[in-house]
């Protein structure tokens, strides 16, 4: 057998391997999706209070007790709050899992109308003032409280709404979740096409939700977050400066009765600022400081489970 035939066989084998891996991935996605839909169907057979109790029990038993990302959360909390005891950190992490469980319960097992009835708004005039500019608004949010609730609640409150999301590995699960997010009029902007989507929605004077606390890895800029170096996405500040789109920090705070309070901070106005690196850093710092204040005040409502500071490793320490 000559070398040319060997190359052809290798190429065919590679193509077959690729097709097999694609089929395997699709079957895995299908199995995960079927199990998820079946679990939801079973939960919906129970009264609301019972299924809520079941969901919270699962997040406590599997998330907290078995410890999915628990060590990540405990380590990060200990670094940000060094005076906390181990017992206090343990209790805080347990509250974080409960908050996440409530979020999952609300998005998949709570009707939009019920969610809206259990929501209230604080300083809505700040958002209305920014929208009066007719340039759209960048809602600078974080993984805080019930951040997913804004997708369904804000459109029901009369606001045009779009959110930037990252495509998940399982496209079936992703499509199902996005359909819920869009059920009351919200639009989805894929993170890979964020600029185009933002500019399109600003034409309609929509509010565009952006999670500003995600790790940006090697693609971000190094700045301080909760007292530690972190890689931060530049996009929100850069787009705001270039196109003079007002920024409104917004938070879906969960109160003691587990209702949702949407809090809108005062507008951050980029209009008077030149489109410079210095001003971009200024806007990033201002947004981060507002989010930091919320996290320090209500640490149980922030998602400590994601590795927020891992991207700092891509940046060399400044020389002395």
C-alpha positions as CSV (number, residue, x, y, z in Angstrom):
1,X,0.0,0.0,0.0
2,X,1.5,3.3,-1.1
3,X,1.7,6.5,1.0
4,X,-1.1,8.1,-1.0
5,X,-3.6,5.3,-0.2
6,X,-2.6,5.4,3.5
7,X,-3.3,9.2,3.6
8,X,-6.7,8.6,2.1
9,X,-7.5,5.9,4.7
10,X,-6.4,8.2,7.5
11,X,-8.5,11.0,6.2
12,X,-11.6,8.7,5.9
13,X,-10.9,7.5,9.5
14,X,-10.7,11.1,10.7
15,X,-14.0,11.9,9.0
16,X,-15.7,8.9,10.6
17,X,-14.3,9.8,14.0
18,X,-15.5,13.3,13.7
19,X,-19.0,12.1,12.6
20,X,-19.0,9.6,15.5
21,X,-18.1,12.3,18.1
22,X,-20.8,14.6,16.7
23,X,-23.4,11.9,16.9
24,X,-22.2,11.0,20.4
25,X,-22.5,14.7,21.5
26,X,-26.0,15.0,20.0
27,X,-27.1,11.8,21.8
28,X,-25.7,13.1,25.0
29,X,-27.5,16.4,24.5
30,X,-30.8,14.6,23.7
31,X,-30.5,12.4,26.8
32,X,-29.8,15.3,29.1
33,X,-32.6,17.3,27.7
34,X,-35.1,14.4,27.9
35,X,-34.2,13.8,31.6
36,X,-34.5,17.5,32.3
37,X,-37.9,17.8,30.7
38,X,-39.1,14.6,32.5
39,X,-37.9,16.0,35.8
40,X,-39.8,19.3,35.2
41,X,-42.9,17.3,34.3
42,X,-42.8,15.3,37.5
43,X,-42.2,18.4,39.6
44,X,-45.2,20.2,38.0
45,X,-47.4,17.4,39.3
46,X,-46.9,18.7,42.8
47,X,-48.4,21.9,44.4
48,X,-46.1,25.0,44.1
49,X,-44.9,24.9,47.7
50,X,-44.0,21.2,47.5
51,X,-42.0,21.5,44.2
52,X,-40.2,24.6,45.6
53,X,-39.3,22.6,48.7
54,X,-38.0,19.7,46.5
55,X,-35.9,22.1,44.3
56,X,-34.3,23.8,47.3
57,X,-33.7,20.4,49.0
58,X,-31.8,19.2,45.8
59,X,-29.6,22.3,45.7
60,X,-28.8,21.9,49.4
61,X,-28.2,18.1,49.1
62,X,-26.4,18.0,45.8
63,X,-24.9,21.4,45.6
64,X,-24.0,22.2,49.2
65,X,-23.6,18.8,50.9
66,X,-22.0,16.9,48.0
67,X,-20.1,20.0,47.2
68,X,-20.4,21.0,43.6
69,X,-18.0,24.0,43.4
70,X,-18.3,24.5,47.1
71,X,-14.6,24.7,47.6
72,X,-14.4,27.4,45.0
73,X,-17.0,29.5,46.8
74,X,-15.4,29.0,50.2
75,X,-12.0,29.9,49.0
76,X,-13.1,33.0,47.2
77,X,-15.2,34.2,50.1
78,X,-12.3,33.6,52.6
79,X,-10.1,35.8,50.4
80,X,-12.6,38.6,50.1
81,X,-13.8,38.4,53.7
82,X,-10.7,37.3,55.7
83,X,-12.3,38.1,59.1
84,X,-15.1,35.5,58.5
85,X,-14.9,32.3,60.5
86,X,-15.2,28.9,58.8
87,X,-18.6,28.5,60.3
88,X,-19.8,31.8,58.9
89,X,-18.4,31.0,55.4
90,X,-20.1,27.6,55.5
91,X,-23.4,29.3,56.4
92,X,-22.9,31.9,53.6
93,X,-22.2,29.3,51.0
94,X,-25.3,27.4,52.0
95,X,-27.3,30.6,51.4
96,X,-25.7,31.0,48.0
97,X,-26.9,27.6,47.0
98,X,-30.4,28.4,48.3
99,X,-30.4,31.6,46.2
100,X,-29.4,29.7,43.1
101,X,-32.1,27.1,43.8
102,X,-34.7,29.9,44.0
103,X,-33.5,31.3,40.7
104,X,-33.8,27.9,39.0
105,X,-37.3,27.4,40.6
106,X,-38.4,30.8,39.3
107,X,-37.2,30.4,35.7
108,X,-38.4,26.9,35.1
109,X,-41.3,26.4,37.5
110,X,-42.8,29.9,38.1
111,X,-45.2,31.5,35.7
112,X,-44.3,35.0,34.4
113,X,-47.5,36.5,35.8
114,X,-46.7,35.1,39.3
115,X,-43.2,36.4,39.1
116,X,-44.4,39.8,38.1
117,X,-46.9,39.9,41.0
118,X,-44.0,39.1,43.4
119,X,-41.8,41.9,42.0
120,X,-41.5,45.6,42.9
121,X,-39.4,48.4,41.5
122,X,-37.1,50.9,43.3
123,X,-35.9,54.1,41.6
124,X,-37.5,53.2,38.3
125,X,-37.2,56.9,37.5
126,X,-33.5,56.3,37.0
127,X,-34.1,53.9,34.1
128,X,-36.9,56.2,32.7
129,X,-34.5,59.2,32.7
130,X,-31.9,57.2,30.8
131,X,-34.4,55.9,28.3
132,X,-35.6,59.5,27.7
133,X,-32.3,60.1,25.9
134,X,-33.6,57.8,23.1
135,X,-30.3,56.0,22.7
136,X,-31.2,52.8,24.5
137,X,-29.7,51.8,27.9
138,X,-27.0,49.4,29.0
139,X,-28.3,47.7,32.1
140,X,-25.1,46.8,34.0
141,X,-26.0,43.8,36.1
142,X,-24.3,40.9,37.7
143,X,-24.9,37.4,38.9
144,X,-26.7,38.9,41.9
145,X,-30.1,38.1,43.4
146,X,-32.5,36.7,40.7
147,X,-30.7,38.1,37.7
148,X,-32.7,35.9,35.3
149,X,-36.0,37.4,36.4
150,X,-35.5,40.7,34.5
151,X,-35.9,38.9,31.1
152,X,-39.6,38.2,31.9
153,X,-40.5,40.9,34.4
154,X,-39.2,44.1,32.8
155,X,-41.1,43.6,29.5
156,X,-44.3,43.1,31.6
157,X,-43.5,46.4,33.3
158,X,-43.5,48.1,29.9
159,X,-39.8,48.2,29.0
160,X,-38.3,47.0,25.8
161,X,-35.7,44.4,26.8
162,X,-32.9,42.4,25.4
163,X,-30.2,40.4,27.2
164,X,-26.7,39.3,26.1
165,X,-26.2,35.5,26.7
166,X,-23.4,33.0,26.0
167,X,-24.4,29.9,24.0
168,X,-24.4,26.9,26.3
169,X,-22.9,23.5,25.4
170,X,-26.3,21.7,25.2
171,X,-28.2,23.6,22.5
172,X,-31.5,21.9,23.3
173,X,-31.4,23.0,26.9
174,X,-30.2,26.4,25.7
175,X,-33.1,26.8,23.3
176,X,-35.6,25.8,25.9
177,X,-34.2,28.3,28.4
178,X,-34.1,31.1,25.8
179,X,-37.7,30.4,24.9
180,X,-38.7,31.1,28.6
181,X,-36.5,34.2,28.7
182,X,-38.3,35.5,25.5
183,X,-41.8,34.5,26.6
184,X,-43.0,38.0,27.6
185,X,-41.2,39.9,24.9
186,X,-37.5,39.9,25.8
187,X,-34.9,39.4,23.0
188,X,-31.7,37.4,23.0
189,X,-28.4,38.7,21.8
190,X,-25.7,36.1,21.3
191,X,-22.5,37.2,23.0
192,X,-20.5,36.5,19.8
193,X,-22.6,39.2,18.0
194,X,-23.0,41.5,20.9
195,X,-22.1,44.8,19.2
196,X,-24.4,44.3,16.3
197,X,-27.3,43.2,18.6
198,X,-26.8,46.1,21.0
199,X,-26.8,48.7,18.2
200,X,-29.9,47.2,16.7
201,X,-31.8,47.3,20.0
202,X,-30.7,50.9,20.8
203,X,-32.6,51.9,17.6
204,X,-35.7,50.8,19.4
205,X,-34.6,52.4,22.7
206,X,-34.5,49.1,24.5
207,X,-32.8,48.3,27.8
208,X,-30.0,45.8,27.2
209,X,-29.0,43.6,30.1
210,X,-25.3,42.8,30.4
211,X,-23.6,40.8,33.2
212,X,-20.5,42.7,34.0
213,X,-19.0,40.3,36.5
214,X,-18.0,37.5,34.2
215,X,-14.3,36.6,33.9
216,X,-12.8,37.9,30.6
217,X,-9.7,35.8,30.7
218,X,-6.9,36.9,28.4
219,X,-9.4,39.1,26.4
220,X,-10.2,41.5,29.2
221,X,-8.4,44.2,31.1
222,X,-6.9,43.8,34.5
223,X,-8.5,45.8,37.3
224,X,-9.5,45.5,40.9
225,X,-12.7,43.6,41.9
226,X,-13.5,43.1,45.6
227,X,-9.9,43.8,46.5
228,X,-8.4,41.3,44.1
229,X,-7.0,41.6,40.6
230,X,-9.6,40.5,38.0
231,X,-9.9,40.3,34.3
232,X,-12.9,42.5,33.2
233,X,-14.7,42.7,29.9
234,X,-14.1,46.1,28.3
235,X,-17.1,45.9,26.0
236,X,-19.8,47.7,28.1
237,X,-17.6,50.7,28.8
238,X,-16.2,50.9,25.2
239,X,-19.6,50.7,23.6
240,X,-21.1,53.2,26.0
241,X,-18.3,55.7,25.3
242,X,-18.2,55.3,21.5
243,X,-22.0,55.4,20.9
244,X,-22.9,57.6,24.0
245,X,-25.3,55.0,25.3
246,X,-26.2,55.7,29.0
247,X,-25.5,53.0,31.6
248,X,-27.9,52.1,34.4
249,X,-26.6,49.6,37.1
250,X,-29.5,47.3,37.9
251,X,-30.0,44.6,40.4
252,X,-32.8,42.0,41.0
253,X,-32.5,42.0,44.8
254,X,-34.3,39.2,46.7
255,X,-35.9,40.4,49.9
256,X,-36.5,38.6,53.2
257,X,-39.9,37.3,51.9
258,X,-38.1,36.0,48.7
259,X,-39.9,38.5,46.5
260,X,-37.8,40.4,43.9
261,X,-37.0,44.1,44.1
262,X,-35.6,45.6,40.9
263,X,-33.3,48.4,41.9
264,X,-32.1,50.9,39.4
265,X,-29.1,53.0,40.3
266,X,-28.4,56.6,39.0
267,X,-27.5,56.8,35.4
268,X,-23.8,56.7,34.5
269,X,-23.7,59.2,31.6
270,X,-20.9,58.8,29.0
271,X,-22.1,61.7,26.9
272,X,-19.7,64.3,28.2
273,X,-16.7,62.0,28.1
274,X,-14.2,61.6,25.3
275,X,-13.7,58.1,23.9
276,X,-10.4,57.4,25.6
277,X,-8.7,54.5,27.4
278,X,-8.7,56.6,30.6
279,X,-12.4,57.2,30.5
280,X,-13.1,53.6,29.6
281,X,-11.3,52.6,32.8
282,X,-13.2,55.2,34.7
283,X,-16.5,53.8,33.6
284,X,-15.4,50.2,34.4
285,X,-14.3,51.3,37.9
286,X,-17.6,53.1,38.6
287,X,-19.7,50.1,37.5
288,X,-17.6,47.7,39.5
289,X,-17.7,49.8,42.6
290,X,-21.5,49.8,42.6
291,X,-21.7,46.1,42.1
292,X,-19.0,45.6,44.8
293,X,-21.1,47.6,47.3
294,X,-24.1,45.3,46.7
295,X,-22.0,42.2,47.1
296,X,-20.4,43.3,50.3
297,X,-23.8,44.3,51.7
298,X,-25.6,41.1,50.6
299,X,-22.9,38.5,49.9
300,X,-25.4,35.6,50.0
301,X,-27.0,36.9,46.8
302,X,-23.9,36.8,44.6
303,X,-22.8,33.7,42.7
304,X,-19.6,32.9,44.4
305,X,-19.5,29.5,42.6
306,X,-18.0,30.9,39.4
307,X,-14.2,31.4,39.2
308,X,-14.3,35.2,39.0
309,X,-10.6,35.8,39.4
310,X,-9.0,33.0,37.3
311,X,-8.4,35.3,34.3
312,X,-5.9,37.5,36.3
313,X,-3.3,34.8,35.6
314,X,-3.0,36.0,32.0
315,X,-1.6,39.4,33.1
316,X,2.0,39.9,34.2
317,X,2.5,41.7,37.5
318,X,3.5,45.3,37.1
319,X,7.2,45.9,37.4
320,X,8.4,47.8,40.6
